[in-house]
Amino acid sequence: MSQMPLPKYHQIYLLLCEQLAEGRFDGGLPGEFALMEEFGVARVTVRRALEKMAAEGLISREPGRGTRPIGRPPVVDEPVGRDVQRANLGGLLENLVSMGLRTSVKVIDVQTVTASASVAAALQLKPGDAVQKAVRVRSTREGPLSHITTYVPAEVARRFGRRELARKPILVLLEEAGVQVGRAHQTITAKLADAALAQHLDVSVGSALLAVRRLVYDIDERPVQWLHGLYRPDRYTYEMQLSRVGGIDAKVWVSKELSAQFT
C-alpha cells in the first residue's frame, strides 16, 4: 500500500520544528500572515501547525506578545572526534575534478563571518573566530542538484574567494592552498525543504531532501572544512561497500550519468 502524503499543516509543523532546533527563532517566530505568505497556505493551516507546536510545549502563543519559543526539539549531534571510522579518500581529488567538469556551480554568497558555537566546535576554533562561509548551488543537465554551505577557517581560505569557488571544487582549492587532505567524517540524514531551499533546488516546499554533513581533516587531524549539503534524492544516490577488514568505500551517483566521491 502506498503511503499517503503528509497533510500540509504537518509539513509546516515539521519545517518549523527543524528551524526551531537550529535556533532560527530565538527572537520569536514570524507572525501568521508572514507564514501564510512563506508557505502559500491559508491561515487555518498555519494555525494548526502552530497549535501542534504549542501543544507539545515548543512555543508559547500569547495575544499581544506574539509567538515565542520555549523549548527545542531534541537534536542529535554528530561526533567530531578522532575515534570515528575513516573514509576512503583514494582518488578523491581526481574524481572531484571530473565531476566539476560535468556540472555547473552557482556561487550564491561568500563572506568572512564569525564562527557560531556549533561551527567553532566542529572546526576546533573559538566562538567568534573568523571563518569563510560559502553558499553554492551545483546543477547537472537535469537541473539543480545540491545546495552546499561550507565553513573553512579564515587563515586557510584566504587564498580563494568567489571567483575560485565558481571554477574549482573546494577540496582542490584547499590542496592548492597547501592543505593535505587526510580523512573525512560524514553523516547523512533527511530534511524538509523550506521556502528558500525549495526555490534554489526547484522543488516544492516540504519536499524531502538528503542532508549531508561532512567534516574534512588534514593529515595532522586538523579540521579544515565543515560542509552542510542538501541534495535532491531523485538526482543523488549514496552507495557504500562495507568490508570486514578493508574499511568503507563510499561512492556517490549523480543522475544517471555522473558519479563522484564526496561531491
NORJOHU-V821272 format. One record per residue. N is the residue number from 1. SS is DSSP state (h for helix, s for strand, l for the rest). OMEGA is omega in whole degrees, 0 to 359 (NA if undefined). NEAR is the number of other ideal C-beta (glycine too) atoms within 12 Angstrom. Layout:
# NORJOHU-V821272
n ss omega near
N SS OMEGA NEAR
N SS OMEGA NEAR
This chain:
# NORJOHU-V821272
n ss omega near
1 l 180 3
2 l 181 4
3 l 175 6
4 l 178 7
5 l 179 12
6 l 175 18
7 l 184 17
8 h 182 25
9 h 181 27
10 h 174 22
11 h 179 31
12 h 176 40
13 h 181 34
14 h 178 30
15 h 180 41
16 h 177 40
17 h 177 32
18 h 181 32
19 h 177 33
20 h 180 33
21 h 179 24
22 l 178 21
23 l 185 16
24 l 183 20
25 l 181 30
26 l 179 15
27 l 181 11
28 l 179 19
29 l 174 32
30 l 178 28
31 l 183 19
32 h 182 25
33 h 178 14
34 h 179 18
35 h 176 34
36 h 180 23
37 h 182 16
38 h 186 26
39 h 179 33
40 l 183 18
41 l 178 27
42 l 183 18
43 h 181 19
44 h 180 17
45 h 178 26
46 h 181 33
47 h 179 23
48 h 178 25
49 h 181 41
50 h 179 36
51 h 177 22
52 h 178 24
53 h 179 37
54 h 180 24
55 h 180 14
56 l 176 21
57 l 181 16
58 l 182 30
59 s 175 31
60 s 180 21
61 s 182 26
62 s 179 12
63 l 178 7
64 l 181 6
65 l 178 13
66 s 181 19
67 s 183 30
68 s 180 22
69 s 174 29
70 l 178 20
71 l 179 17
72 l 174 22
73 l 179 23
74 l 178 12
75 l 178 16
76 l 179 10
77 l 179 16
78 l 180 22
79 l 179 16
80 l 180 26
81 l 185 16
82 l 186 17
83 l 179 9
84 l 179 19
85 l 179 21
86 l 176 23
87 s 178 28
88 l 182 24
89 l 181 30
90 l 179 19
91 l 185 19
92 h 185 32
93 h 178 27
94 h 180 19
95 h 180 27
96 h 177 32
97 h 178 23
98 h 178 21
99 h 182 36
100 h 180 29
101 h 186 17
102 l 174 24
103 l 177 33
104 s 182 22
105 s 172 34
106 s 179 24
107 s 181 27
108 s 184 26
109 s 172 23
110 s 178 30
111 s 174 21
112 s 183 22
113 s 174 24
114 s 184 19
115 l 172 27
116 l 181 24
117 h 182 16
118 h 179 23
119 h 179 34
120 h 180 23
121 h 181 22
122 h 184 36
123 h 179 36
124 l 177 24
125 l 173 27
126 l 176 16
127 l 183 18
128 l 175 14
129 l 183 25
130 s 174 24
131 s 172 36
132 s 175 38
133 s 180 33
134 s 179 37
135 s 183 30
136 s 173 36
137 s 179 32
138 s 183 41
139 s 170 27
140 s 177 30
141 l 181 15
142 l 182 21
143 s 183 21
144 s 181 35
145 s 189 41
146 s 174 44
147 s 189 39
148 s 171 42
149 s 180 35
150 s 175 42
151 s 180 40
152 s 177 44
153 s 186 33
154 h 181 28
155 h 178 19
156 h 187 35
157 h 186 34
158 l 183 18
159 l 178 21
160 l 182 31
161 l 186 24
162 h 184 22
163 h 181 14
164 h 180 26
165 h 178 35
166 h 186 23
167 h 187 20
168 l 172 26
169 l 187 39
170 h 178 46
171 h 174 40
172 h 179 27
173 h 177 35
174 h 178 37
175 h 180 28
176 h 177 21
177 l 176 27
178 l 180 17
179 l 173 29
180 l 185 22
181 s 181 38
182 s 183 26
183 s 178 30
184 s 173 33
185 s 187 32
186 s 172 36
187 s 178 27
188 s 177 27
189 s 179 22
190 s 179 17
191 s 177 33
192 s 182 33
193 l 172 34
194 l 187 32
195 h 182 28
196 h 179 21
197 h 180 35
198 h 180 27
199 h 181 19
200 h 186 31
201 h 177 38
202 l 176 23
203 l 178 30
204 l 174 23
205 l 182 30
206 l 177 32
207 l 179 30
208 s 177 29
209 s 171 36
210 s 181 33
211 s 182 31
212 s 171 34
213 s 185 33
214 s 177 39
215 s 183 39
216 s 179 41
217 s 171 32
218 s 185 27
219 l 177 16
220 l 179 14
221 l 176 22
222 l 177 25
223 s 182 35
224 s 178 40
225 s 176 45
226 s 187 41
227 s 171 39
228 s 182 35
229 s 177 36
230 s 189 39
231 s 172 42
232 s 183 34
233 l 178 26
234 l 181 22
235 l 185 31
236 s 178 37
237 s 180 23
238 s 184 29
239 s 180 17
240 s 172 19
241 s 183 14
242 s 180 13
243 s 181 12
244 l 185 7
245 l 188 6
246 l 179 12
247 s 186 18
248 s 173 25
249 s 186 21
250 s 178 33
251 s 178 25
252 s 176 34
253 s 180 24
254 s 187 37
255 l 180 28
256 l 187 13
257 l 191 15
258 s 174 30
259 s 179 25
260 s 174 35
261 l 179 35
262 l 181 40
263 l NA 42
